[in-house]
């Protein structure tokens, strides 16, 4: 485990996943 939270790459991956989920979820509501 790294002591300092997320790396830049991990942060970009998380943002990308959230963006994709939002793009899928929003039109369904």
Backbone as a printed PyTorch tensor [residue, N CA C, xyz], in Angstrom:
tensor([[[  0.8500,  -1.2000,   0.0000],
         [  0.0000,   0.0000,   0.0000],
         [  0.8810,   1.2450,   0.0000]],

        [[  0.5220,   2.2010,  -0.8080],
         [  1.2580,   3.4640,  -0.8380],
         [  0.7690,   4.3710,   0.2780]],

        [[  1.6570,   5.0920,   0.9470],
         [  1.2480,   5.9120,   2.0970],
         [  0.4550,   7.1530,   1.7090]],

        [[  0.6270,   7.6240,   0.4710],
         [  0.0590,   8.9210,   0.1090],
         [ -1.1290,   8.7990,  -0.8440]],

        [[ -2.1380,   8.0280,  -0.4660],
         [ -3.3940,   7.9950,  -1.2130],
         [ -3.2110,   7.5940,  -2.6670]],

        [[ -3.8570,   8.3620,  -3.5460],
         [ -3.8860,   8.0150,  -4.9580],
         [ -2.6770,   8.5780,  -5.6980]],

        [[ -2.2410,   7.8340,  -6.7070],
         [ -1.3220,   8.4010,  -7.6830],
         [ -2.1400,   9.1050,  -8.7540]],

        [[ -1.4550,   9.8430,  -9.6200],
         [ -2.1620,  10.5750, -10.6700],
         [ -2.9060,   9.6230, -11.5980]],

        [[ -2.2700,   8.5060, -11.9480],
         [ -2.9110,   7.5460, -12.8480],
         [ -4.1570,   6.9540, -12.2080]],

        [[ -4.0650,   6.5810, -10.9370],
         [ -5.2320,   6.0300, -10.2410],
         [ -6.3570,   7.0470, -10.1920]],

        [[ -6.0090,   8.3180,  -9.9410],
         [ -7.0240,   9.3660,  -9.8900],
         [ -7.7070,   9.5170, -11.2440]],

        [[ -6.9310,   9.4830, -12.3280],
         [ -7.5140,   9.5890, -13.6630],
         [ -8.4340,   8.4110, -13.9570]],

        [[ -8.0480,   7.2130, -13.5350],
         [ -8.8850,   6.0340, -13.7510],
         [-10.2040,   6.1710, -13.0000]],

        [[-10.1410,   6.6070, -11.7450],
         [-11.3520,   6.7810, -10.9460],
         [-12.2730,   7.8190, -11.5820]],

        [[-11.7010,   8.9370, -12.0210],
         [-12.5070,   9.9740, -12.6700],
         [-13.1500,   9.4380, -13.9440]],

        [[-12.4100,   8.6580, -14.7200],
         [-12.9500,   8.0880, -15.9480],
         [-14.1110,   7.1480, -15.6500]],

        [[-13.9740,   6.3010, -14.6340],
         [-15.0410,   5.3710, -14.2670],
         [-16.2800,   6.1310, -13.8120]],

        [[-16.0960,   7.1460, -12.9740],
         [-17.2300,   7.9480, -12.5100],
         [-17.9200,   8.6220, -13.6900]],

        [[-17.1330,   9.1500, -14.6150],
         [-17.6970,   9.7970, -15.7950],
         [-18.5150,   8.8360, -16.6430]],

        [[-18.0090,   7.6230, -16.8390],
         [-18.7350,   6.6240, -17.6230],
         [-20.0240,   6.2190, -16.9190]],

        [[-19.9480,   5.9620, -15.6160],
         [-21.1440,   5.5920, -14.8650],
         [-22.1810,   6.7050, -14.8950]],

        [[-21.7310,   7.9520, -14.7730],
         [-22.6510,   9.0880, -14.8250],
         [-23.3060,   9.1750, -16.2020]],

        [[-22.5280,   8.9720, -17.2560],
         [-23.0600,   9.0460, -18.6140],
         [-24.1030,   7.9560, -18.8640]],

        [[-23.9250,   6.7970, -18.2340],
         [-24.8890,   5.7040, -18.3780],
         [-26.1170,   5.9450, -17.5050]],

        [[-25.9020,   6.4200, -16.2890],
         [-26.9840,   6.5190, -15.3100],
         [-27.9110,   7.6960, -15.5820]],

        [[-27.3620,   8.8500, -15.9550],
         [-28.1720,  10.0670, -16.0780],
         [-29.3220,   9.9180, -17.0800]],

        [[-29.1050,   9.3820, -18.2910],
         [-30.2380,   9.2620, -19.2270],
         [-31.3460,   8.3290, -18.7470]],

        [[-31.0500,   7.4750, -17.7770],
         [-32.0530,   6.5280, -17.2980],
         [-33.0090,   7.1370, -16.2880]],

        [[-32.6970,   8.3360, -15.7910],
         [-33.5450,   8.9500, -14.7720],
         [-34.4970,   9.9640, -15.3750]]])
